[in-house]
Amino acid sequence: MTARLAPPGLTAEEERLVLAMRDVPDSPLKTRLAELVSELALRVAHPCCPEAQADGVPCDSAGTACDECRRGIGFLDRLARGVRAG
């Protein structure tokens, strides 16, 4: 991997992800990977659970342990198993 290039404030994991993405050669595969990672990050950051909470407002917190978040975690777990299996 390349030398440290991330600005201060990134966690070690965020920096690792940025460096790993930069190591992928430019190609349609890299473009699709970047799109997918962005889509996943947005989905996880803002799950937009349609179920109204006690205050009547739909939940948009990834920290809440509702069915929508559990389904998202299950999806990511299945995706990870598929990647590891090759």
Residue pairs with C-beta under 8 A, 6 or more apart in sequence:
1 19
1 20
1 23
2 19
2 22
2 23
4 15
5 18
5 19
5 22
6 14
6 15
6 18
6 19
10 18
17 37
21 30
21 33
21 34
21 37
24 30
24 33
40 76
43 72
44 62
44 72
44 76
45 62
46 60
46 62
47 59
47 60
47 61
47 62
47 68
47 69
47 72
48 58
48 59
48 60
48 68
49 58
49 59
49 60
49 64
49 66
49 67
49 68
49 69
50 58
50 68
51 58
51 59
51 66
51 67
51 68
52 58
53 59
59 66
59 68
62 69
62 72
